Amino acid sequence: MLIYLVAGARPNFMKIAPIVRALQAQQALSFKIIHTGQHYDREMNDVFFEELGIPQPDVFMAAGGGSHAQQTAKIMVAFEELCTAERPAAVLVVGDVNSTLACSIVAKKLNIPVAHVEAGLRSGDMAMPEEINRLVTDSISDWFFVTEPSAVGHLRREGKPDSAVHYVGHVMVDNVLYQADKLGRADSAGFETSGYKQERQARGQRYGVVTLHRPSNVDDPETFTRIAGALKEIAGELPLIFPVHPRTRANIEKFGIDLGPNVTLAGPQAYMAFLNLWKDAAVVLTDSGGLQEETTALGVPCVTIRENTERPVTVDEGSNVLAGTDPAAIVREARKVLRGEGKQGRRPHLWDGKAAERIVAILSRELA
């Protein structure tokens, strides 16, 4: 029985990697990795897939960019041709990107069952394109693989049957634990940012890591300027390194954003290089959803620069604090961490590195 594993952006591959490894360890199901080409950059090369421990995609659809409608439409047309030519037993989608939405709609209209990994997450913010993608995908999926209790509650309120909702843990955590173990045995000296980290450690200095990419934070000059002011103030006490998303870098230049001399800008990082950087940081300041979860998995203090989160377990149980975008609140929460007064989180239930094994076991049973 053939399953299509759909991925469109770099974080998607990190989520399907543990599922690939779990599928490779059994005999009941075969799989193909379908790369929609929603994101394709120079970092996504042979080394990227080698780091994740998965083979190159079986299909590359080259959807590319464009508006949300253009991108979604291109993916739908290409995926329909693929599913019609070789009908899989099921389609598995992950997360909340446009590829997830597009491929789940196509599969469902062809009467191919859909499994959604990371189902049920809700921010309540309909201005987020990802929220719309989550809601639509969950409205038509057949199996819901859930990462945290809040998602179970959302799906129940939306009328999903308990028999279809499976609380399995988190494949993103499977991946970060797998990669952290590999990193412990690897030579990290060649990573781009290793010099920065080693220099700080040699001086006995702590450092922080920043990531910002959400349009609500970096596309509005007033909001971005206020956040930058908070980062500049924090950097007066703790050196910060900021691997910059291309759109964010363009806006730094366009808006004349001043981050000061203690914020070091770096380019986008490969997965292992970035993990090597943030896992030993004193604090991570971010608007990334995945990084909220990964920091919780490794117990790294995280200050989230957003007004809401679709991953509340990272706040309720983990090492994450939701600071919003008010500069005073961002600085206050960072200083708590630096004084040793930050929250002591724990790894949530079933975030044990075995979520993918549970998903594959359930799919094998359901498709048998």
Secondary structure, DSSP 8 states (H G I E B T S, - for coil): -EEEEEE-SHHHHHHHHHHHHHHHT-SS-EEEEEE--SS--TTSSHHHHHHHT----SEE-----S-HHHHHHHHHHHHHHHHHHS--SEEEEETTSHHHHHHHHHHHHTT--EEEETTT---S-TTSHHHHHHHHHHHH-SEEEESSHHHHHHHHHTT--GGGEEE---HHHHHHHHHHHHHHTS--TTSTTHHHHHHHHHTT---EEEE---HHHHSSHHHHHHHHHHHHHHHTTS-EEEE--HHHHHHHHHHT----TTEEEE----HHHHHHHHTT-SEEEE--HHHHHHHHHHT--EEE-SS--S-THHHHTSSEEE--S-HHHHHHHHHHHHTT-S------TT-SS-HHHHHHHHHHHHH-
